[in-house]
Amino acid sequence: MNIMEMREALRTFDSNSFSTQLDELEQKRKDAFNLFLVVVFVLGSIVFFLMLSQGMTEIVKFAGVAAILISIFFYRRMAAIRQEAKKQLMPALCFRIGFDYTLRPTDLAIEPFKNLSIIPPYDEKTLEDQVTGKIEDVDFELLEAKLLAVHRDSKGRKSTRTVFNGFLVQFDFHKNFEGQTIIAKDRTVIGNFFSGWAKNGQRVKLEDHEFESQFEVHSTDQVEARYLLTPSFMERMLKFSRLPSVKQLQMAFKDGSVYMAIKRNGNAFEGGSFKLNDPALIAQNISDIAMIFDMVIELNLTQETKI
Amino acid sequence: MVALIVTGVIVFFIYMIYSGLIKKKNNALEALSSIDVQLKKRHDLIPNILTIAKKFMDHEEAVLSKVTQMRSISSSDYDKGNPEEVSQHLEANKQLQSAMMNLFAVAENYPDLKSQETMVRSQETFEEVEGHISAARRFYNSAVTELKNAVEIFPSSTIANMIGIQAMPFFEMDEAEKKPVDASQYI
C-alpha cells in the first residue's frame, strides 16, 4: 500500500461500525460529567459552609484538600472513558492501513533517543500511543512522549516543568552507514560549546548557512555525515522544521535508522475535545495519523536513489 | 618584568597561530585522504563495469579505452604536500568521472546491457560510491576553505609564509555535473 492508498483507506474508514460503542461511551461520559458536576457542587458547598461556620481551621483545610482529591477522582473517570474510546478506535484505524498500535509502549522505547541525546534530560516520563508499521518499504516506529524535569525547593516542595512534549520517531534509512551523526538545535556559541561535550564525535561544519544557523551537527565520521546530509536533504529538513505543527526538530542517524525528536504543541491521538460519537473525533485521529505521511513525504524517506 | 610579560604574550600568540595553521593543514590532508579512500572504491569498481560493458559495447572502443586511460592516470602516485600535484590528481579524477558518465550515457543505447542484472547492480554501487565521493569532496573543500582563509588573512598569512604552508586547491564539480538534470533526455 502506498501513501496515496493509505490516505484513501483512512478517508473511507467505516465509522458506522463503531457508532454503537461510541454512542454508549458518550452516554457514559455525559453521565460521568454530570456526576462530576454534582460532586463538585456538593463538596464545594460543604467546604464553603464549614468555612463560614468555623473559619479557616485545620479541619476545614483538610476538608478542602479531601474535596479536591475526590473531585479529581471523578474527573479522571471521564478521562478513562475518553481513553476507552481511543483504545477502540486507534487500533482499528491503524489496522486499516497495516499499522500496529499500542496504547502504553514499554520504557525501552525511549532509550535510543536518550542515548543519542536528542531529547533533553528528564526526571519523569509519560509514553503513549505507539504506532509501528511500514510505509512503502520503510519501517517506522512512532510514539508520543511527555518528559518532565522535577525541581525541589529548599523546603522539599516539588515543582515540574515540561522539557519535551511531542513525537519520537524512528525510520529505516535508505542509505548504508556505520557511524553516528547527531543533528541538534543550534544553541548559539556558548550553548553549543557546553552541549557539544555530551555529543559523540566531531562537529561537522556544513555549507548551507541557513541550516548551520538552525542546527548543530556532530558526527563520528565527517564524510559519512555529509553523505547523509546532502544539500537537498538539508533543504528538506529545513522545510520540515518550518511546518506549523513542528515546534522543534532534532535528529540522529545510527545503525541504519534515522531518529527524530519532534516537539509539538498539544496531545496527539486524543481526538480533541469532541464528543465521543462526533465524526470529527475520528477525523481528528485520522489527521494525527496522517502526520506520519507528512514526515515521510517532506523528508523524502522512501527515495530509492542513493545520492 | 613588563617586557617579559609582553614577550610571553607575543610568543604565546604566535604559537597559537602556528598551531592553528598546522591543525588546518592536517585537517585538509586528512580530508584529501578521505577523498582518496572513496576514489579507490571507484577505481576498484571500474574493471567489473568494463568487463560487462565490453561484452555488449564492442563498437564503442573509444569510450571504453578513455575510461581505461583515465583510470590509469588518476591512480598514479602524487605528493599530497604539493598543491600543483594535488590539483592534477583531482583533475584526473574529474576526467575519470566524466568518462564513466559518458560510458553510462552510451550504455543507454544497449538495452541488453542495461537489463543485465550485474550491470544494474554495478551501476547502483557506482552511484553509491559517487555519493561518498561527493561527501568527501564537501569535507575536503570545507577544510581547504579554512586553510585558505588562514593562509591568506593577516597575521596568520605571515606565519604561513614563513613556515611554507600553502593553500590547497579546491575539488570543484564539473560544469556538466552542476547543470540541472534534463529529464527529457532519459524519457
Interface residues (C-beta under 8 A of the other chain):
Chain A: K175 N176 K205 L206 E207 Q222 V223 E224 A225 R226 Y227 T230 T305 K306 I307
Chain B: A31 S34 Q38 E124 E127 E128 E130 G131 H132 S134 A135 A136 R138 F139 N141 S142
